Amino acid sequence: MNLGRNDKCWCGSGLKFKRCHLNREYEEAISKSEAIKACNKITSRQCCMVPDALNHECTNKIISAHTVSKSGSLGAIADSTNHVKGLKISLPTLIKNNGRLRPEKIGIKQASTFKGFCSYHDNSLFSCVEDCEFTGTEQQCFALAYRAVAKEMYAKQNSSTTNDFLKFADKGKNKFDQVFIQQFIADNELGVSAAVKELSDFKSLLDGQLIHDQKTELSHLVISSDVPPPVMVSSIVAPTVNFNGKLIQDLANLNVVPDYVCFNSFASDGKGYVVFSWLKDAQVSRDFIETFLAIDNSRKFSALVRFFFSVSENTFFSPSWWDTLSMGEQSTIENFIMSGASPFHPSSQSILVDDGTDFGEWDVKDVEKINF
């Protein structure tokens, strides 16, 4: 590429070439310590994810809010040292594991937390599930869904800031690598920007219930058991395939407004629950849920394991359950975790299809449909 010093840089930054990529290959590469410091700053961002109309209620104290209850849920599956297993999403752990995400022990005080709510709103919005027995009320199901959406929105906003930092990751690289890195970041930025917009629109529908006490048309599926599930999660996803392996929506097409499914797995009063939530008029989400309902109850837990680990990093599980799995079963779950995590680990369309692998038992006692 033959660019003059005062031409716009080829990378799309809007800066002149002389102030951007001219001689970039001779610049000092970003050090690990610089990268770790920047990532730690991004992931420790503090805010309260309530709508602007409720900001006047916020306290100055932003807390490490748990998306999965510390005592009621994580405590139920922790080992004798109060640790569960999960993913530590940080640059140091990725460097240590050569870019792979591997389950590690995490203390229940740190597991599933994010600095996304002030002390007042964390209590007022979620006391109905944190301080009360779960009975499957619409208020409780709404609170679970709202928290999952807020956590994902917080994470996607952080991803956008991370992209801004990564634009300098090609310092000291040859020109071919510079182009590859900048193209990867640009493509990722398009996806993140679209996801932030789509999640913002979805969250705005839920915000209306908080601001105006307007009932949101959410449907819920509540699966219950007499014992806590060994795998717990709080997240939201726009599913691309269903449990039959059928492609149901193409997220590569940024013109498509995706349908979302919120999902939570947790314990309450010694019992276990999985709750799916989605907009009632979201047909793709409804069809996705129907393929799950068609699975025999004896195979539902194995289906949930596939789903949780393949779509959510915010998944935590019992160390004792993990130890009962064979090396092959553990390896399969680690492959689920890496599925779609990078261009080098593309997700398979059949990833949710039952291949007979048994990840243990969690006896489903009841399945309840709410506002179907």
C-alpha distance (Angstrom), angle and dihedral (degrees) to the residues before:
residue distance angle dihedral
M1 . . .
N2 3.78 . .
L3 3.79 107.4 .
G4 3.76 128.1 165.2
R5 3.78 119.0 -128.4
N6 3.79 91.3 -106.8
D7 3.81 96.7 43.7
K8 3.81 119.7 107.6
C9 3.79 109.9 -89.7
W10 3.79 117.2 -100.6
C11 3.83 92.3 -126.9
G12 3.82 94.0 72.3
S13 3.80 96.5 -116.3
G14 3.80 91.3 129.2
L15 3.81 90.7 -126.1
K16 3.76 125.2 119.6
F17 3.79 114.0 -93.1
K18 3.83 91.6 -114.9
R19 3.80 90.3 57.0
C20 3.79 95.7 45.0
H21 3.81 127.3 27.2
L22 3.79 102.3 -0.4
N23 3.81 104.9 121.4
R24 3.82 90.6 -5.1
E25 3.82 88.8 143.3
Y26 3.82 89.8 64.3
E27 3.80 95.8 50.3
E28 3.78 121.1 104.1
A29 3.79 111.5 -93.9
I30 3.80 119.5 -116.3
S31 3.80 108.3 -93.5
K32 3.79 124.3 -129.1
S33 3.79 90.2 -113.5
E34 3.82 91.5 53.3
A35 3.79 91.0 48.7
I36 3.80 93.2 47.4
K37 3.81 91.8 48.0
A38 3.81 91.6 50.6
C39 3.81 93.5 46.8
N40 3.80 92.6 47.9
K41 3.81 89.9 51.8
I42 3.81 91.6 51.0
T43 3.81 95.6 47.4
S44 3.81 92.9 46.9
R45 3.83 92.5 56.7
Q46 3.81 110.8 139.9
C47 3.80 125.1 -144.0
C48 3.79 142.3 127.7
M49 3.81 112.1 -113.1
V50 3.80 96.6 -151.4
P51 3.82 118.1 116.6
D52 3.81 117.8 -84.6
A53 3.81 90.8 -107.1
L54 3.82 89.4 67.3
N55 3.81 98.0 44.1
H56 3.80 90.7 100.4
E57 3.81 88.4 68.3
C58 3.80 94.1 55.8
T59 3.78 122.2 114.9
N60 3.79 120.1 -140.9
K61 3.79 90.6 -114.2
I62 3.80 114.0 93.3
I63 3.78 108.8 -167.6
S64 3.78 136.2 -159.9
A65 3.78 93.8 -101.7
H66 3.81 117.5 -154.9
T67 3.79 115.8 -134.1
V68 3.80 88.6 -168.1
S69 3.80 112.9 41.8
K70 3.81 112.3 -101.2
S71 3.80 101.1 -146.9
G72 3.78 103.7 23.0
S73 3.80 98.5 43.1
L74 3.80 114.4 12.4
G75 3.78 90.9 39.1
A76 3.80 89.4 56.2
I77 3.82 92.8 60.9
A78 3.82 100.5 31.3
D79 3.80 123.7 113.6
S80 3.81 124.7 -117.8
T81 3.82 90.3 -79.0
N82 3.83 92.8 53.8
H83 3.79 93.9 -107.8
V84 3.79 129.9 134.3
K85 3.77 128.5 -173.1
G86 3.77 122.9 -106.1
L87 3.78 144.9 122.1
K88 3.78 124.0 -62.8
I89 3.79 101.2 -151.7
S90 3.79 101.8 -159.1
L91 3.78 137.7 117.5
P92 3.83 94.1 -113.9
T93 3.82 92.2 56.2
L94 3.82 92.3 45.3
I95 3.80 89.6 51.6
K96 3.80 91.0 47.5
N97 3.83 92.0 49.5
N98 3.82 95.8 43.0
G99 3.78 93.0 -111.7
R100 3.79 96.9 -46.8
L101 3.79 125.5 122.1
R102 3.80 108.4 -129.6
P103 3.82 129.7 177.9
E104 3.79 113.6 -103.1
K105 3.78 135.2 174.8
I106 3.80 114.6 -90.1
G107 3.80 128.3 -176.5
I108 3.78 113.4 -115.0
K109 3.81 90.3 -121.7
Q110 3.79 89.8 64.0
A111 3.81 102.0 32.1
S112 3.82 117.1 106.6
T113 3.83 95.1 -0.4
F114 3.78 130.1 140.2
K115 3.80 132.4 169.1
G116 3.77 93.9 -118.4
F117 3.82 106.4 118.2
C118 3.77 137.3 47.3
S119 3.80 117.9 -123.5
Y120 3.81 93.1 -102.3
H121 3.79 97.7 52.3
D122 3.79 94.7 39.7
N123 3.79 87.1 59.3
S124 3.81 100.3 37.3
L125 3.79 96.0 46.1
F126 3.79 100.2 41.3
S127 3.80 107.6 27.9
C128 3.81 87.6 98.6
V129 3.81 88.9 69.6
E130 3.81 100.5 25.8
D131 3.80 99.0 48.1
C132 3.80 102.6 26.7
E133 3.78 134.9 62.9
F134 3.79 110.2 -98.2
T135 3.79 110.8 -112.0
G136 3.80 99.8 161.1
T137 3.79 98.7 -104.1
E138 3.79 117.7 165.2
Q139 3.82 88.9 -115.9
Q140 3.79 91.2 56.7
C141 3.80 94.0 45.0
F142 3.81 90.3 48.2
A143 3.82 91.6 51.4
L144 3.80 91.2 51.4
A145 3.81 91.6 49.8
Y146 3.81 93.5 45.8
R147 3.79 92.8 52.2
A148 3.81 91.5 49.3
V149 3.81 91.2 50.7
A150 3.82 92.3 47.4
K151 3.81 91.9 50.5
E152 3.82 92.5 50.2
M153 3.80 92.1 45.9
Y154 3.81 89.5 51.3
A155 3.82 90.9 50.1
K156 3.82 93.7 47.9
Q157 3.80 91.5 49.9
N158 3.80 88.4 52.5
S159 3.80 89.8 50.0
S160 3.79 89.5 57.2
T161 3.81 90.5 53.9
T162 3.80 90.3 46.2
N163 3.81 89.7 55.6
D164 3.81 89.4 56.2
F165 3.80 89.3 56.3
L166 3.81 94.5 43.4
K167 3.80 91.0 59.1
F168 3.80 85.8 80.7
A169 3.81 93.9 49.8
D170 3.80 90.6 97.2
K171 3.81 93.8 68.0
G172 3.79 109.1 129.8
K173 3.83 92.1 14.0
N174 3.79 125.6 122.6
K175 3.80 118.3 -103.4
F176 3.79 94.3 -101.0
D177 3.82 91.1 55.5
Q178 3.80 90.5 44.6
V179 3.80 90.8 57.9
F180 3.82 92.2 45.9
I181 3.82 93.1 49.3
Q182 3.80 94.6 46.0
Q183 3.80 92.1 47.3
F184 3.80 91.4 49.8
I185 3.82 91.0 50.0
A186 3.81 91.9 46.6
D187 3.81 91.8 51.4
N188 3.79 91.3 46.2
E189 3.79 90.7 47.8
L190 3.80 91.0 55.4
G191 3.80 90.6 52.9
V192 3.80 94.2 45.2
S193 3.82 92.6 47.6
A194 3.80 90.5 50.7
A195 3.80 91.4 47.3
V196 3.81 92.6 49.7
K197 3.82 90.4 51.0
E198 3.81 93.6 46.6
L199 3.81 93.9 45.5
S200 3.80 90.0 46.7
D201 3.81 90.2 54.6
F202 3.81 91.0 47.4
K203 3.80 92.2 47.4
S204 3.81 90.9 48.5
L205 3.80 88.9 62.5
L206 3.80 89.6 54.2
D207 3.81 92.1 43.0
G208 3.79 88.7 62.3
Q209 3.79 89.4 66.9
L210 3.80 91.3 53.0
I211 3.80 95.6 45.8
H212 3.79 102.8 37.1
D213 3.80 101.0 15.9
Q214 3.80 87.6 -118.0
K215 3.78 112.7 162.8
T216 3.80 110.6 -116.6
E217 3.78 115.7 -140.0
L218 3.78 98.0 -120.9
S219 3.77 126.3 154.5
H220 3.79 120.0 -150.4
L221 3.78 137.6 -163.3
V222 3.81 114.9 -159.2
I223 3.81 119.0 -165.0
S224 3.79 114.6 -171.9
S225 3.79 138.1 -171.4
D226 3.80 137.3 179.2
V227 3.81 90.2 -115.9
P228 3.83 134.4 47.5
P229 3.81 115.4 -94.8
P230 3.82 112.4 -109.7
V231 3.82 89.2 -135.0
M232 3.82 119.8 58.4
V233 3.77 130.1 -174.5
S234 3.79 145.8 161.0
S235 3.79 116.9 -161.3
I236 3.79 149.7 113.6
V237 3.79 130.3 -127.9
A238 3.76 141.0 177.1
P239 3.82 96.5 -132.9
T240 3.79 115.0 -137.3
V241 3.80 97.5 -173.0
N242 3.79 133.1 27.0
F243 3.81 130.6 -135.9
N244 3.82 89.9 -87.0
G245 3.81 91.8 58.5
K246 3.79 94.2 -108.9
L247 3.81 119.1 144.7
I248 3.81 105.5 -119.4
Q249 3.81 104.3 172.9
D250 3.79 134.4 9.1
L251 3.80 111.0 -134.7
A252 3.81 91.0 -177.9
N253 3.81 86.2 74.4
L254 3.80 101.8 78.7
N255 3.81 90.3 -167.6
V256 3.80 90.4 68.2
V257 3.81 115.9 91.4
P258 3.81 101.9 -142.8
D259 3.78 128.1 -137.8
Y260 3.80 114.6 -125.7
V261 3.80 135.9 -147.6
C262 3.81 122.1 -158.7
F263 3.79 116.5 -155.3
N264 3.78 135.1 -173.8
S265 3.80 132.0 -179.7
F266 3.80 118.1 -169.3
A267 3.81 149.1 129.1
S268 3.79 131.5 -104.7
D269 3.79 127.2 -179.5
G270 3.78 90.9 -12.4
K271 3.82 94.1 -53.6
G272 3.79 128.8 106.0
Y273 3.79 132.4 -124.7
V274 3.78 142.2 -179.2
V275 3.80 116.3 -166.1
F276 3.80 125.6 -168.9
S277 3.83 118.5 -168.4
W278 3.81 131.7 -175.7
L279 3.79 141.4 153.6
K280 3.78 107.9 -77.6
D281 3.82 93.9 -129.0
A282 3.84 93.5 48.7
Q283 3.80 99.5 109.4
V284 3.82 95.3 -177.2
S285 3.80 90.2 55.6
R286 3.79 91.7 46.6
D287 3.81 92.0 50.6
F288 3.80 89.9 48.4
I289 3.81 90.3 54.0
E290 3.80 91.2 47.7
T291 3.83 91.0 58.7
F292 3.79 88.6 53.2
L293 3.80 92.2 48.9
A294 3.81 89.4 53.1
I295 3.81 90.3 62.7
D296 3.81 114.5 99.1
N297 3.81 112.3 -103.3
S298 3.80 90.3 -119.1
R299 3.83 89.4 61.1
K300 3.81 99.4 39.1
F301 3.81 95.1 93.2
S302 3.80 92.9 53.2
A303 3.82 88.0 49.0
L304 3.80 89.9 51.5
V305 3.81 91.2 50.4
R306 3.80 89.9 54.5
F307 3.79 91.7 47.4
F308 3.82 99.0 43.9
F309 3.78 96.9 47.5
S310 3.81 96.1 41.8
V311 3.81 97.2 51.8
S312 3.82 108.8 25.5
E313 3.79 133.8 58.4
N314 3.80 88.9 -173.1
T315 3.82 92.2 78.3
F316 3.80 124.4 124.2
F317 3.76 130.4 -176.5
S318 3.77 147.0 -177.0
P319 3.83 115.5 -85.3
S320 3.81 89.6 -146.5
W321 3.83 91.1 53.4
W322 3.81 89.9 49.6
D323 3.80 91.2 51.1
T324 3.82 91.3 55.2
L325 3.81 91.0 59.9
S326 3.78 120.9 92.0
M327 3.81 120.6 -114.8
G328 3.80 88.2 -105.0
E329 3.81 92.9 52.6
Q330 3.81 91.2 47.6
S331 3.80 89.8 49.6
T332 3.80 90.3 50.5
I333 3.81 90.7 53.7
E334 3.80 90.8 48.4
N335 3.80 87.6 54.1
F336 3.82 89.1 51.3
I337 3.81 88.4 53.3
M338 3.81 92.7 52.8
S339 3.80 93.3 44.2
G340 3.79 108.2 120.3
A341 3.81 91.9 -6.2
S342 3.81 91.9 119.2
P343 3.82 140.8 0.4
F344 3.79 87.1 -97.9
H345 3.83 92.2 59.7
P346 3.82 106.2 45.8
S347 3.78 117.8 -173.8
S348 3.79 117.6 -109.3
Q349 3.80 118.9 -128.1
S350 3.82 88.3 -133.4
I351 3.80 95.5 51.1
L352 3.84 93.6 114.5
V353 3.80 95.1 43.3
D354 3.80 113.9 111.0
D355 3.80 109.4 -111.4
G356 3.80 93.9 177.2
T357 3.81 96.8 -96.3
D358 3.80 109.1 144.3
F359 3.79 116.6 -147.2
G360 3.78 94.9 -176.1
E361 3.76 134.3 -87.8
W362 3.75 135.2 -59.0
D363 3.77 106.7 165.7
V364 3.78 112.4 -134.0
K365 3.79 108.5 -140.4
D366 3.79 101.5 177.5
V367 3.81 141.5 2.1
E368 3.80 116.3 -155.5
K369 3.79 127.2 -170.3
I370 3.79 116.9 -151.2
N371 3.83 122.9 -166.8
F372 3.80 93.4 -13.9
